Amino acid sequence: MIEGSLPRLEFWCDLQCPDCRTALDDVRALRTQYGDALPVELRHFPLEKHKHAYAAAEAAEEAFAQGLGWPFVEALLARVEELDARGQQVLVDVAREVGVDPEEVDTALIDGRHMLTVDADQAEGKAIGVKGTPTYVIAGKRLDGGQSQDGLRDRIVAIIEEAKAS
């Protein structure tokens, strides 16, 4: 399949959300199944109940700017409890561990260089009806995983297969 030949999958995520950590398994499985033909885009939807989620989104954007966004996201989601307990220091630690410049992450959190991206994602998410995380949007369909993720991957596969057939 041609890279990006399938509809883009938007993964609306709060990087301090345990449900998003679980949803990452579905994202990995979809990537394994479809490879580069399925473009997957992380969209930020930090929830107010998670006090470090907004900073985590900013740090992730810095990691993407350095070409290591997905490794950072995966490593950070594996440590949501630690992020909750230790705060922003975890963002710098994870950056260092995955090869992102930790000083640039720290500076990005201070200078707010990625705030507009995070704010724009949040605003767009609210505009299209995202209420919680994880939420997926593919081929114009929104699938909410905040209540239950049961069957979501199957529904996404069905939408992808329908798009391939048309």
Backbone as CSV, one residue per row, in Angstrom:
resi,resn,N_x,N_y,N_z,CA_x,CA_y,CA_z,C_x,C_y,C_z
1,MET,0.836,-1.191,0.000,0.000,0.000,0.000,0.875,1.247,0.000
2,ILE,0.373,2.288,-0.598,1.090,3.557,-0.691,1.000,4.278,0.643
3,GLU,2.106,4.903,1.044,2.116,5.648,2.299,1.004,6.693,2.287
4,GLY,0.220,6.689,3.360,-0.857,7.656,3.477,-2.023,7.397,2.545
5,SER,-2.135,6.178,1.999,-3.215,5.892,1.054,-4.539,5.619,1.759
6,LEU,-4.502,5.445,3.055,-5.713,5.218,3.838,-6.120,6.515,4.534
7,PRO,-7.368,6.586,5.002,-7.770,7.807,5.713,-6.921,7.997,6.970
8,ARG,-6.661,9.236,7.298,-5.862,9.571,8.481,-6.635,9.216,9.753
9,LEU,-5.927,8.600,10.693,-6.487,8.294,12.000,-5.982,9.336,12.990
10,GLU,-6.910,10.097,13.549,-6.548,11.058,14.590,-6.766,10.387,15.937
11,PHE,-5.748,10.411,16.766,-5.784,9.831,18.106,-5.788,10.993,19.091
12,TRP,-6.992,11.330,19.581,-7.148,12.436,20.520,-6.797,11.897,21.895
13,CYS,-5.819,12.546,22.529,-5.171,11.937,23.673,-4.864,12.952,24.762
14,ASP,-4.942,12.496,26.006,-4.450,13.203,27.181,-3.281,12.358,27.675
15,LEU,-2.094,12.922,27.684,-0.887,12.145,27.980,-0.715,11.800,29.454
16,GLN,-1.726,12.118,30.263,-1.723,11.702,31.667,-2.892,10.748,31.927
17,CYS,-3.502,10.246,30.867,-4.726,9.445,30.960,-4.406,7.944,30.875
18,PRO,-4.740,7.186,31.923,-4.503,5.743,31.881,-5.257,5.045,30.738
19,ASP,-6.432,5.541,30.367,-7.182,4.942,29.257,-6.452,5.144,27.924
20,CYS,-5.748,6.269,27.790,-4.973,6.510,26.566,-3.791,5.555,26.494
21,ARG,-3.227,5.229,27.650,-2.145,4.238,27.667,-2.661,2.908,27.124
22,THR,-3.844,2.505,27.555,-4.455,1.267,27.071,-4.747,1.368,25.578
23,ALA,-5.246,2.511,25.135,-5.591,2.717,23.722,-4.372,2.626,22.822
24,LEU,-3.205,2.916,23.368,-1.979,2.844,22.588,-1.767,1.441,22.008
25,ASP,-2.242,0.415,22.717,-2.146,-0.958,22.196,-2.911,-1.090,20.881
26,ASP,-4.085,-0.460,20.818,-4.866,-0.485,19.573,-4.140,0.271,18.462
27,VAL,-3.562,1.412,18.790,-2.835,2.206,17.796,-1.655,1.395,17.258
28,ARG,-0.929,0.741,18.160,0.206,-0.106,17.726,-0.277,-1.222,16.810
29,ALA,-1.369,-1.874,17.180,-1.901,-2.985,16.372,-2.317,-2.498,14.989
30,LEU,-2.936,-1.335,14.922,-3.345,-0.776,13.631,-2.125,-0.431,12.783
31,ARG,-1.091,0.107,13.422,0.150,0.416,12.692,0.795,-0.860,12.158
32,THR,0.756,-1.916,12.959,1.321,-3.198,12.523,0.536,-3.738,11.335
33,GLN,-0.785,-3.631,11.423,-1.658,-4.164,10.379,-1.540,-3.394,9.070
34,TYR,-1.458,-2.066,9.137,-1.523,-1.244,7.924,-0.216,-0.542,7.569
35,GLY,0.732,-0.520,8.475,2.017,0.120,8.201,1.874,1.601,7.881
36,ASP,2.742,2.078,7.011,2.777,3.509,6.667,1.580,3.960,5.834
37,ALA,0.807,3.009,5.338,-0.382,3.392,4.556,-1.412,4.100,5.439
38,LEU,-1.366,3.826,6.747,-2.304,4.451,7.684,-1.593,5.578,8.426
39,PRO,-1.867,6.830,8.039,-1.268,7.935,8.784,-1.975,8.091,10.133
40,VAL,-1.190,8.112,11.200,-1.731,8.280,12.548,-1.222,9.601,13.085
41,GLU,-2.144,10.435,13.529,-1.775,11.753,14.043,-2.229,11.884,15.487
42,LEU,-1.295,12.248,16.350,-1.624,12.517,17.741,-2.248,13.900,17.821
43,ARG,-3.401,13.981,18.441,-4.063,15.268,18.684,-4.197,15.426,20.189
44,HIS,-3.943,16.621,20.664,-3.904,16.857,22.111,-5.264,17.287,22.645
45,PHE,-5.674,16.610,23.700,-6.898,16.992,24.392,-6.667,16.818,25.902
46,PRO,-5.763,17.656,26.467,-5.488,17.526,27.897,-6.730,17.873,28.719
47,LEU,-7.047,17.008,29.653,-8.229,17.186,30.489,-7.851,17.959,31.749
48,GLU,-8.780,18.787,32.211,-8.509,19.626,33.383,-8.189,18.803,34.624
49,LYS,-8.766,17.608,34.727,-8.547,16.784,35.920,-7.111,16.260,36.031
50,HIS,-6.346,16.344,34.954,-4.948,15.911,34.966,-4.048,17.147,34.922
51,LYS,-3.480,17.498,36.073,-2.792,18.791,36.189,-1.510,18.899,35.366
52,HIS,-0.937,17.782,34.926,0.296,17.848,34.135,0.066,17.518,32.656
53,ALA,-1.183,17.300,32.272,-1.485,16.878,30.895,-1.157,17.963,29.872
54,TYR,-1.415,19.219,30.204,-1.136,20.293,29.253,0.376,20.406,29.017
55,ALA,1.155,20.389,30.091,2.608,20.449,29.951,3.113,19.218,29.193
56,ALA,2.502,18.073,29.424,2.893,16.851,28.716,2.649,17.009,27.213
57,ALA,1.540,17.643,26.851,1.240,17.877,25.438,2.294,18.806,24.822
58,GLU,2.671,19.853,25.554,3.712,20.761,25.063,5.042,20.022,24.887
59,ALA,5.392,19.186,25.857,6.643,18.425,25.780,6.607,17.458,24.598
60,ALA,5.455,16.842,24.366,5.321,15.924,23.230,5.519,16.668,21.915
61,GLU,4.982,17.876,21.820,5.172,18.661,20.596,6.644,18.971,20.374
62,GLU,7.370,19.242,21.450,8.809,19.466,21.318,9.492,18.176,20.847
63,ALA,9.058,17.045,21.373,9.627,15.761,20.944,9.335,15.514,19.464
64,PHE,8.128,15.835,19.012,7.806,15.697,17.581,8.684,16.627,16.752
65,ALA,8.928,17.844,17.249,9.781,18.794,16.537,11.202,18.244,16.386
66,GLN,11.608,17.398,17.328,12.937,16.792,17.272,12.920,15.420,16.591
67,GLY,11.761,15.027,16.058,11.674,13.776,15.312,11.495,12.531,16.154
68,LEU,11.169,12.712,17.432,11.026,11.558,18.330,9.701,11.605,19.091
69,GLY,8.680,12.125,18.422,7.389,12.291,19.083,6.762,10.996,19.565
70,TRP,6.650,10.020,18.665,5.977,8.773,19.073,6.744,8.014,20.145
71,PRO,8.088,7.890,20.060,8.788,7.240,21.168,8.561,7.966,22.504
72,PHE,8.528,9.301,22.461,8.274,10.076,23.678,6.872,9.788,24.209
73,VAL,5.880,9.835,23.326,4.487,9.605,23.731,4.331,8.218,24.351
74,GLU,4.894,7.211,23.696,4.770,5.842,24.216,5.435,5.703,25.578
75,ALA,6.636,6.270,25.726,7.343,6.180,27.004,6.613,6.945,28.099
76,LEU,6.050,8.090,27.749,5.337,8.897,28.741,4.037,8.222,29.175
77,LEU,3.286,7.689,28.226,2.031,7.016,28.590,2.282,5.790,29.472
78,ALA,3.445,5.200,29.368,3.789,4.064,30.227,4.006,4.509,31.677
79,ARG,4.114,5.832,31.873,4.448,6.353,33.213,3.434,7.385,33.715
80,VAL,2.159,7.191,33.398,1.159,8.197,33.783,1.081,8.375,35.303
81,GLU,1.214,7.300,36.060,1.147,7.437,37.526,2.333,8.235,38.055
82,GLU,3.504,7.994,37.460,4.692,8.732,37.876,4.564,10.209,37.509
83,LEU,3.983,10.499,36.349,3.751,11.888,35.953,2.824,12.557,36.954
84,ASP,1.808,11.844,37.365,0.865,12.382,38.352,1.583,12.688,39.669
85,ALA,2.465,11.798,40.084,3.136,11.939,41.383,4.290,12.944,41.356
86,ARG,5.091,12.934,40.274,6.320,13.724,40.247,6.251,14.967,39.373
87,GLY,5.238,15.074,38.533,5.067,16.281,37.739,6.030,16.421,36.581
88,GLN,6.333,17.675,36.254,7.049,17.999,35.014,8.456,17.416,34.938
89,GLN,9.063,17.069,36.063,10.398,16.466,36.019,10.356,15.166,35.214
90,VAL,9.231,14.466,35.254,9.085,13.216,34.495,9.179,13.497,32.992
91,LEU,8.663,14.627,32.554,8.724,14.984,31.130,10.169,15.121,30.669
92,VAL,10.985,15.746,31.488,12.396,15.928,31.166,13.124,14.581,31.216
93,ASP,12.791,13.762,32.226,13.416,12.437,32.353,13.100,11.560,31.141
94,VAL,11.831,11.537,30.734,11.421,10.722,29.580,12.110,11.231,28.317
95,ALA,12.184,12.541,28.163,12.864,13.112,26.995,14.299,12.589,26.931
96,ARG,15.002,12.666,28.040,16.399,12.216,28.088,16.483,10.735,27.700
97,GLU,15.577,9.924,28.229,15.605,8.481,27.999,15.385,8.102,26.531
98,VAL,14.557,8.876,25.807,14.251,8.504,24.416,15.099,9.271,23.398
99,GLY,16.013,10.117,23.883,16.912,10.812,22.979,16.476,12.202,22.557
100,VAL,15.449,12.730,23.204,15.017,14.112,22.953,15.882,15.013,23.846
101,ASP,16.270,16.165,23.342,17.084,17.099,24.118,16.275,17.581,25.331
102,PRO,16.653,17.147,26.545,15.866,17.496,27.729,15.874,18.992,28.037
103,GLU,16.974,19.671,27.708,17.034,21.115,27.949,16.059,21.865,27.049
104,GLU,15.888,21.379,25.812,14.924,22.008,24.900,13.488,21.773,25.382
105,VAL,13.227,20.597,25.926,11.894,20.326,26.485,11.636,21.286,27.639
106,ASP,12.600,21.404,28.527,12.459,22.303,29.671,12.242,23.745,29.197
107,THR,13.016,24.175,28.212,12.882,25.531,27.670,11.518,25.712,27.002
108,ALA,11.075,24.703,26.272,9.769,24.793,25.599,8.639,24.949,26.613
109,LEU,8.781,24.301,27.762,7.751,24.424,28.799,7.757,25.829,29.407
110,ILE,8.918,26.454,29.426,9.029,27.812,29.979,8.572,28.854,28.962
111,ASP,9.045,28.730,27.707,8.741,29.782,26.729,7.400,29.591,26.021
112,GLY,6.768,28.440,26.203,5.424,28.234,25.654,5.359,28.135,24.145
113,ARG,6.442,27.726,23.501,6.495,27.713,22.026,5.468,26.779,21.388
114,HIS,4.949,25.816,22.148,3.985,24.872,21.570,2.557,25.073,22.097
115,MET,2.360,26.150,22.855,1.029,26.406,23.422,-0.035,26.574,22.338
116,LEU,0.292,27.282,21.270,-0.701,27.513,20.216,-1.164,26.202,19.585
117,THR,-0.233,25.263,19.400,-0.592,23.965,18.825,-1.536,23.215,19.751
118,VAL,-1.196,23.179,21.036,-2.030,22.472,22.017,-3.389,23.155,22.139
119,ASP,-3.387,24.484,22.215,-4.654,25.228,22.308,-5.525,24.999,21.078
120,ALA,-4.898,24.979,19.893,-5.658,24.763,18.651,-6.267,23.363,18.632
121,ASP,-5.505,22.364,19.066,-6.047,21.005,19.136,-7.238,20.959,20.089
122,GLN,-7.081,21.547,21.269,-8.182,21.534,22.238,-9.425,22.198,21.668
123,ALA,-9.249,23.342,21.035,-10.386,24.066,20.471,-11.055,23.248,19.366
124,GLU,-10.247,22.654,18.481,-10.819,21.841,17.419,-11.532,20.618,17.996
125,GLY,-10.913,19.986,18.989,-11.536,18.828,19.626,-12.909,19.174,20.184
126,LYS,-12.985,20.291,20.901,-14.284,20.724,21.454,-15.280,20.991,20.332
127,ALA,-14.794,21.615,19.245,-15.678,21.960,18.122,-16.260,20.724,17.432
128,ILE,-15.494,19.628,17.411,-16.001,18.418,16.732,-16.643,17.430,17.708
129,GLY,-16.745,17.824,18.974,-17.473,16.999,19.928,-16.641,16.044,20.762
130,VAL,-15.324,16.218,20.772,-14.505,15.393,21.662,-14.818,15.823,23.092
131,LYS,-15.164,14.846,23.929,-15.507,15.152,25.316,-14.531,14.519,26.292
132,GLY,-13.865,13.458,25.854,-12.927,12.769,26.723,-11.908,12.032,25.891
133,THR,-11.012,11.355,26.593,-9.955,10.626,25.894,-9.946,9.178,26.354
134,PRO,-9.526,8.289,25.479,-9.134,8.512,24.094,-10.347,8.663,23.181
135,THR,-10.180,9.417,22.126,-11.184,9.537,21.072,-10.440,9.396,19.749
136,TYR,-11.063,8.721,18.804,-10.484,8.558,17.472,-11.386,9.255,16.468
137,VAL,-10.775,9.850,15.448,-11.534,10.372,14.316,-10.888,9.798,13.066
138,ILE,-11.706,9.142,12.249,-11.219,8.574,11.001,-12.328,8.642,9.972
139,ALA,-11.984,9.108,8.779,-12.936,9.224,7.670,-14.204,9.967,8.103
140,GLY,-14.017,11.022,8.904,-15.135,11.847,9.327,-15.989,11.255,10.435
141,LYS,-15.587,10.104,10.962,-16.357,9.460,12.042,-15.591,9.583,13.349
142,ARG,-16.313,9.974,14.409,-15.718,10.102,15.738,-16.084,8.872,16.563
143,LEU,-15.074,8.255,17.147,-15.279,7.076,17.994,-14.748,7.399,19.386
144,ASP,-15.646,7.414,20.364,-15.257,7.782,21.725,-14.835,6.551,22.512
145,GLY,-13.627,6.619,23.077,-13.132,5.513,23.870,-13.077,5.816,25.346
146,GLY,-13.567,6.979,25.743,-13.505,7.370,27.144,-14.327,6.488,28.057
147,GLN,-15.456,5.997,27.584,-16.304,5.132,28.402,-15.851,3.684,28.301
148,SER,-15.661,3.230,27.064,-15.225,1.855,26.844,-14.474,1.785,25.523
149,GLN,-13.401,1.011,25.526,-12.634,0.838,24.301,-12.982,-0.482,23.617
150,ASP,-13.901,-1.221,24.214,-14.288,-2.515,23.650,-14.795,-2.344,22.221
151,GLY,-14.202,-3.064,21.310,-14.668,-3.066,19.927,-14.233,-1.883,19.093
152,LEU,-13.516,-0.940,19.689,-13.129,0.253,18.914,-12.184,-0.095,17.775
153,ARG,-11.198,-0.936,18.046,-10.250,-1.282,16.984,-10.980,-1.949,15.829
154,ASP,-11.931,-2.832,16.135,-12.706,-3.482,15.068,-13.491,-2.464,14.255
155,ARG,-14.053,-1.458,14.928,-14.803,-0.430,14.211,-13.882,0.399,13.323
156,ILE,-12.677,0.696,13.826,-11.715,1.447,13.023,-11.311,0.635,11.795
157,VAL,-11.033,-0.655,11.992,-10.664,-1.531,10.867,-11.787,-1.566,9.836
158,ALA,-13.031,-1.659,10.296,-14.168,-1.678,9.367,-14.221,-0.395,8.542
159,ILE,-13.974,0.749,9.176,-13.980,2.033,8.455,-12.832,2.074,7.446
160,ILE,-11.660,1.585,7.848,-10.508,1.563,6.937,-10.799,0.656,5.744
161,GLU,-11.335,-0.520,6.008,-11.609,-1.467,4.926,-12.673,-0.905,3.973
162,GLU,-13.647,-0.206,4.531,-14.678,0.440,3.706,-14.038,1.507,2.814
163,ALA,-13.098,2.266,3.380,-12.408,3.314,2.608,-11.546,2.694,1.502
164,LYS,-10.909,1.565,1.809,-10.079,0.883,0.806,-10.924,0.379,-0.358
165,ALA,-12.131,-0.062,-0.045,-13.003,-0.648,-1.067,-13.601,0.409,-1.997
166,SER,-13.689,1.635,-1.520,-14.339,2.676,-2.326,-13.376,3.419,-3.205
